[in-house]
């Protein structure tokens, strides 16, 4: 029996390919950076060809590192940055415009117009989302309205739309398959979370041609075969899932009330609400996963700037050389000496939803040192997490623990401060590559390596738990300072 699974994790700043064995152990990985482009303030773009080329490179290299061949791989699972939007030529496969990334804010004015128009009120109710440039429909409209001939060609059926999963699938299958999964579909502002289909009333209202859209599948499903020319043999592509939902699967958050938080480029808290769609503004109602046509829903809070804060400290301010330095610098101080960073580099996400907000560094004096700014940057990620938790009143009283993952979760100081500010135990798994692991698990489920989600859940193991030790008075004082800092940003944003 083939005992290996290949996970493709196409994130915002990296392409990754990771091989897992059937018990969820990481065999090997290969990772390369992906460039971002900023043609105008608050615009964020990437090259679709980079997504494909780097993915293929990573898959080839991880097989080589592992001493394996394509014939040894049971199935492929794809996890991806969500909402990022690509439209390409159906005949040539060439994108007609760069990928517009989830962080992009160019559609802010259109969102304001829709929010003010009562005739659009049904869209958030049907989709569980809100009017924000974050979501794919806004990006589709921008391309159709600004790229010459795009709308005309879309109406003639010459173009295809996809989030990153769909675009990769199209290229990896040699242009044979145009599909997406329910989680990525649910982030477009075009998917009705009740009927679990594209909503043709919304499409008509927004004037988006249905011919652009891919077929929607479960997360574990038959998505076609990897073209043999890529790795030397065909491999079934058996799962696709948005990165945050993939992390929840990798963290085995299969029971109603379980919650995970992922610290990557952004930060995303996702709570399992079972078979119930729960509207809980200012958070998002979304799809967690669908298996065998059985839907599981979630509530999500999205923070746009988490790991990007560390990247800014390293690459722009150049006050650190490596991300790992942040832990030592933060722990070298007893506090930030009153310094707060509000990292609204591309606006503020939940619970504020202010795309026009911009970052600010407050409380600096002549005594402020680089270490204070670094610590303030890390603390800002945790304060934003507390903002999300405070918005999750639906389950806050019953929440016993939180599972965390993502690159920043390797930082012990950060997770201790998280436990202190949330007054909640924090669990870090042995494998923090949970996004890729979730995609691999679903692919294994589809091809029979696993028989159930219960079997997958049994493989989750904790590496370390962080217990809160901070006093309630100190916690309150620090958080009040954060709230004052955010109020300043909101006032002038």
C-alpha positions in Angstrom: 0.0 0.0 0.0 1.2 3.5 -0.7 1.7 5.1 2.7 2.8 8.7 1.8 0.8 11.8 1.2 1.9 14.9 -0.6 0.6 18.3 0.7 0.9 21.4 -1.4 0.7 24.5 0.8 0.5 27.7 -1.3 0.7 30.5 1.2 1.0 34.2 0.9 4.8 34.4 1.1 5.9 30.8 0.5 5.2 27.8 -1.7 5.6 24.5 0.2 5.5 20.9 -0.6 5.5 18.5 2.4 5.4 14.7 2.5 3.7 13.0 5.4 3.5 9.3 6.3 0.2 7.7 7.2 0.5 8.5 10.9 0.9 12.2 10.2 4.7 12.4 10.7 6.5 14.9 8.5 8.9 13.1 6.3 10.4 16.0 4.4 9.6 19.5 3.1 10.7 22.0 0.5 9.9 25.7 0.6 10.6 28.7 -1.6 9.7 32.3 -1.2 7.0 33.9 -3.3 7.3 37.6 -4.2 4.6 40.2 -3.6 4.2 43.4 -5.6 2.8 46.7 -4.4 2.1 48.8 -7.5 0.1 51.4 -5.5 -0.5 52.1 -1.8 -2.7 49.3 -0.4 -2.5 47.2 -3.6 -1.0 43.7 -3.3 -0.4 41.5 -6.3 1.5 38.3 -7.1 2.4 36.4 -10.2 0.1 33.4 -10.9 2.9 31.7 -12.9 5.0 31.9 -9.7 2.3 30.0 -7.8 2.5 27.2 -10.4 6.2 27.2 -11.1 7.2 27.3 -7.4 4.7 24.6 -6.5 6.1 22.3 -9.2 9.7 23.1 -8.0 8.8 22.3 -4.4 7.1 19.0 -5.3 10.0 17.8 -7.3 12.5 18.8 -4.7 10.7 17.2 -1.7 10.4 13.9 -3.6 14.2 14.1 -4.3 15.0 14.9 -0.6 12.8 12.0 0.6 14.2 9.5 -1.9 10.7 8.9 -3.2 9.0 8.8 -6.6 5.5 9.8 -7.7 4.4 6.1 -7.6 5.0 6.1 -3.9 2.5 8.9 -3.2 -1.1 7.8 -2.4 -2.7 11.2 -3.0 -2.1 15.0 -3.1 -3.9 17.5 -1.0 -3.9 21.3 -1.7 -4.2 24.0 0.9 -4.0 27.7 -0.2 -4.2 31.3 0.7 -7.8 32.2 0.4 -9.7 35.0 -1.4 -6.7 35.7 -3.7 -8.2 36.1 -7.1 -7.0 35.0 -10.6 -8.8 35.2 -13.9 -7.2 33.4 -16.9 -7.7 32.6 -20.5 -9.6 29.3 -20.9 -7.6 28.4 -24.1 -4.1 29.4 -23.1 -4.1 29.2 -19.3 -2.5 32.7 -19.2 -3.7 35.0 -16.5 -5.1 38.3 -17.9 -4.0 40.2 -14.8 -1.7 39.5 -11.8 -3.3 37.7 -8.9 -5.0 40.2 -6.6 -4.0 39.1 -3.1 -6.4 38.8 -0.1 -4.6 41.7 1.6 -5.4 44.1 -1.3 -7.5 47.1 -0.4 -8.2 48.7 -3.8 -12.0 48.0 -3.6 -12.6 50.0 -0.3 -14.8 52.6 -1.9 -17.0 50.0 -3.6 -17.5 48.3 -0.2 -18.6 51.6 1.3 -21.1 52.1 -1.5 -22.6 48.6 -1.0 -22.7 49.0 2.8 -24.8 52.2 2.4 -27.2 50.7 -0.1 -30.0 48.6 1.5 -30.6 46.7 -1.8 -27.3 44.8 -1.1 -28.3 43.8 2.5 -29.2 40.2 1.5 -25.6 39.4 0.4 -24.0 39.3 3.8 -27.0 37.3 5.1 -26.6 34.7 2.4 -22.9 34.4 2.5 -22.0 34.9 6.1 -19.5 37.5 5.1 -19.4 41.3 5.0 -18.5 44.0 2.5 -14.7 44.2 2.6 -12.0 44.3 -0.1 -10.8 41.0 1.5 -13.3 38.9 -0.5 -12.9 37.6 -4.0 -16.1 39.1 -5.6 -14.6 42.6 -5.2 -11.4 41.6 -6.9 -13.3 39.8 -9.8 -15.3 43.0 -10.4 -12.2 45.1 -10.4 -10.5 42.9 -13.1 -13.7 42.8 -15.2 -14.1 46.6 -15.1 -10.5 47.6 -15.5 -8.7 45.1 -17.8 -9.5 45.8 -21.4 -12.0 43.4 -23.0 -12.2 41.4 -19.7 -16.0 41.7 -19.2 -16.7 41.1 -22.9 -14.6 38.0 -22.9 -16.0 36.7 -19.6 -19.5 37.0 -21.0 -18.5 35.0 -24.1 -17.1 32.2 -21.8 -13.5 32.7 -22.8 -12.2 33.3 -19.3 -12.1 31.4 -16.0 -12.0 32.6 -12.4 -10.4 30.8 -9.5 -8.8 31.3 -6.1 -5.3 29.9 -5.8 -6.5 26.3 -5.3 -8.5 26.3 -8.5 -5.7 27.9 -10.6 -3.2 25.4 -9.3 -5.6 22.5 -10.0 -6.2 23.8 -13.6 -2.4 23.9 -14.2 -1.5 20.7 -12.4 -4.1 18.7 -14.4 -3.0 20.2 -17.7 -6.0 22.4 -18.0 -8.5 19.5 -17.6 -10.2 20.4 -14.3 -11.9 23.6 -13.3 -13.1 23.0 -9.7 -12.9 24.5 -6.2 -14.0 23.3 -2.8 -16.7 24.6 -0.4 -14.3 26.4 1.9 -12.7 28.5 -0.9 -16.1 29.0 -2.5 -17.4 30.3 0.8 -14.9 33.1 0.8 -15.9 34.7 -2.5 -19.0 36.6 -1.4 -20.8 34.6 -4.1 -21.5 31.3 -2.3 -24.8 30.8 -0.4 -23.9 29.0 2.8 -27.4 27.6 3.2 -28.0 26.2 -0.3 -24.2 25.4 -0.6 -24.2 26.6 -4.2 -23.2 29.7 -6.2 -26.0 32.2 -5.6 -27.3 33.3 -9.0 -29.2 36.2 -7.5 -26.0 37.6 -6.1 -24.2 36.9 -9.4 -26.9 38.9 -11.3 -26.9 41.7 -8.8 -23.1 42.1 -9.1 -23.1 41.4 -12.8 -20.6 38.6 -12.6 -21.0 35.9 -15.4 -21.6 32.5 -14.0 -19.5 31.0 -16.8 -16.4 32.2 -14.9 -17.0 30.1 -11.9 -15.6 26.6 -11.1 -17.6 23.5 -10.0 -17.8 23.1 -6.2 -16.8 19.9 -4.5 -16.4 18.5 -0.9 -13.0 19.0 0.7 -12.2 15.3 0.2 -13.2 14.5 -3.3 -11.9 13.5 -6.7 -10.3 16.6 -8.1 -8.6 14.9 -11.1 -5.1 13.5 -11.7 -1.7 15.2 -11.6 -0.4 15.4 -15.1 2.2 12.7 -15.5 4.7 15.2 -17.1 5.1 17.1 -13.8 6.5 14.3 -11.5 6.8 11.4 -14.0 3.5 9.7 -13.0 -0.1 10.5 -12.4 -1.2 11.0 -8.7 -4.8 11.6 -7.6 -5.5 15.1 -6.3 -7.9 14.1 -3.6 -8.4 17.2 -1.4 -8.5 20.9 -1.6 -9.2 23.3 1.3 -8.5 26.9 2.3 -5.5 27.3 4.5 -7.3 28.3 7.7 -9.8 25.5 7.5 -6.9 23.1 6.7 -5.2 24.1 9.9 -8.4 23.4 11.8 -8.5 19.9 10.3 -4.7 19.4 11.1 -5.5 20.5 14.7 -8.3 17.9 14.8 -10.9 20.6 15.7 -13.8 18.3 14.8 -16.0 18.9 17.8 -18.4 21.8 18.2 -16.8 24.4 20.4 -13.2 23.6 19.5 -11.1 26.5 18.4 -7.7 27.0 16.8 -5.7 30.1 16.0 -3.1 30.2 13.2 -0.3 32.7 13.2 1.0 33.1 9.7 1.2 36.3 7.6 -2.2 37.1 9.1 -3.8 35.6 12.2 -7.0 33.6 12.0 -9.2 32.3 14.8 -11.7 29.6 13.7 -14.3 28.1 16.0 -16.2 24.9 15.1 -20.0 25.6 15.3 -21.1 22.1 14.0 -24.1 21.9 11.7 -25.3 25.4 12.7 -24.7 28.6 10.8 -24.3 31.2 13.6 -24.3 34.9 12.7 -22.1 36.7 15.1 -21.0 40.1 13.8 -18.3 41.4 13.6 -17.0 37.9 13.0 -17.6 35.9 9.9 -19.9 32.8 9.5 -18.1 30.4 7.2 -17.6 26.8 6.1 -15.2 24.8 8.1 -15.3 21.7 5.9 -17.7 19.4 4.1 -17.2 15.6 3.8 -19.6 13.2 2.2 -22.0 16.2 1.6 -22.2 16.8 5.4 -21.4 20.4 6.2 -19.6 21.7 9.3 -19.7 25.4 9.8 -17.5 27.8 11.8 -17.1 31.4 13.1 -13.9 33.1 12.1 -12.0 36.2 13.1 -9.4 37.5 10.7 -6.4 39.7 11.5 -4.6 41.0 8.5 -1.2 41.6 10.2 0.6 39.0 12.3 3.7 37.5 10.8 3.9 40.5 8.5 4.7 42.6 11.6 7.9 40.6 12.1 8.7 40.8 8.4 8.3 44.6 8.6 10.6 44.8 11.6 13.2 42.6 9.7 13.0 43.8 6.1 11.8 47.4 6.3 13.0 48.8 9.7 15.9 46.3 9.7 16.1 46.3 13.5 16.3 42.5 13.6 18.2 40.2 11.2 16.1 37.1 11.7 12.6 36.4 13.0 14.0 34.2 15.7 15.6 37.3 17.4 12.2 38.6 18.4 11.8 36.0 21.2 15.1 37.0 22.9 14.5 40.7 22.5 10.9 40.6 23.8 11.9 38.5 26.8 14.8 40.8 27.6 12.4 43.5 28.8 9.8 43.6 31.5 7.4 45.6 29.3 7.3 47.9 26.3 7.6 51.1 28.5 4.2 52.2 27.2 4.9 51.7 23.5 2.1 50.2 21.4 2.1 49.3 17.7 -1.2 49.1 15.8 -0.2 47.2 12.7 -2.9 48.4 10.3 -0.5 48.1 7.3 -3.4 47.0 5.0 -6.3 48.2 7.3 -7.8 46.5 10.3 -9.7 43.3 10.1 -12.1 41.8 12.7 -13.6 43.2 14.9 -13.0 46.7 13.5 -13.2 46.1 9.7 -11.6 49.4 8.8 -9.8 49.0 5.4 -8.8 52.6 5.4 -7.0 52.5 8.8 -3.2 52.8 8.7 -0.5 51.6 11.1 0.7 53.7 14.0 3.5 53.5 16.6 2.4 55.2 19.8 4.0 56.1 23.2 7.6 56.4 22.0 10.0 58.6 23.9 13.7 59.3 23.8 14.2 56.2 25.9 12.5 53.9 23.4 14.8 51.3 22.1 14.6 48.8 19.2 13.7 46.0 21.7 10.7 48.0 22.9 9.4 48.3 19.3 10.0 44.6 18.6 8.1 43.6 21.8 5.3 46.0 20.9 5.1 44.3 17.5 4.7 40.9 19.1 2.3 42.1 21.7 0.1 43.7 19.0 -0.6 40.3 17.5 -1.8 39.0 20.9 -3.9 42.0 21.6 -5.6 41.5 18.3 -6.2 37.9 19.2 -7.9 39.1 22.4 -10.1 41.4 20.4 -11.2 38.3 18.4 -11.8 36.2 21.6 -13.8 39.0 23.1 -16.0 39.0 20.0 -16.7 35.3 20.4 -19.1 35.6 23.3 -21.1 32.7 21.8 -18.6 30.2 23.2 -16.2 32.2 25.3 -17.5 30.9 28.7 -17.3 27.3 27.6 -13.9 27.6 25.9 -11.4 25.4 27.9 -8.3 25.8 25.7 -7.0 27.1 22.4 -4.8 25.2 19.9 -2.3 27.3 18.0 -0.1 26.8 14.9 1.7 28.6 12.2 5.3 30.0 12.1 4.9 32.4 15.0 3.7 29.6 17.2 7.3 28.4 17.6 7.9 31.5 19.8 7.6 30.5 23.5 7.5 34.1 24.7 4.6 34.9 22.3 2.5 31.9 23.4 3.1 32.7 27.1 1.9 36.2 26.6 -1.0 34.9 24.6 -2.0 32.6 27.6 -1.6 35.5 29.9 -3.7 38.0 27.9 -6.5 35.5 27.1 -6.5 33.9 30.6 -6.7 30.6 28.8 -4.4 27.5 28.4 -2.7 27.4 25.0 -1.8 24.1 23.4 0.9 23.8 20.8 1.0 20.5 18.8 4.0 18.5 18.1 3.6 19.3 14.4 2.9 23.1 13.8 2.7 22.5 10.0 -1.0 21.9 10.6 -2.1 23.6 7.4 -0.3 21.1 5.1 -1.2 18.3 7.5 -4.9 19.1 7.3 -4.8 18.9 3.5 -2.8 15.6 3.6 -5.3 14.1 6.1 -8.3 14.9 3.8 -6.5 13.4 0.8 -5.8 10.3 2.8 -9.4 10.1 3.9 -10.5 10.3 0.3 -8.3 7.5 -0.9 -8.9 5.2 2.1 -5.7 5.6 4.2 -8.0 6.8 7.0 -11.6 5.6 7.7 -12.9 8.5 9.6 -12.2 11.9 11.3 -12.1 10.1 14.6 -9.1 8.1 13.4 -7.4 11.3 12.3 -8.1 13.0 15.6 -6.3 10.2 17.5 -3.1 11.3 15.8 -3.1 14.8 17.3 -0.4 15.2 20.0 0.5 18.2 22.2 4.1 19.3 22.4 3.7 22.0 25.0 1.0 23.8 27.0 1.2 27.4 28.2 -0.7 28.3 31.4 -1.7 31.9 32.3 0.3 33.4 35.1 -0.4 37.2 34.7 -2.6 38.9 37.3 -6.0 40.1 36.2 -5.1 43.7 37.1 -2.0 43.7 34.9 -3.9 42.1 32.0 -6.6 44.7 32.2 -4.1 47.6 32.3 -2.1 46.4 29.3 -5.3 45.8 27.2 -6.7 49.2 28.1 -3.6 50.7 26.7 -4.1 48.7 23.5 -7.7 49.9 23.2 -6.6 53.5 23.5 -4.0 53.0 20.8 -6.6 51.5 18.5 -9.0 54.3 19.2 -6.3 56.8 18.0 -5.9 54.8 14.7 -9.6 54.6 14.2 -10.1 58.3 14.8 -7.5 59.3 12.2 -7.9 56.3 9.8 
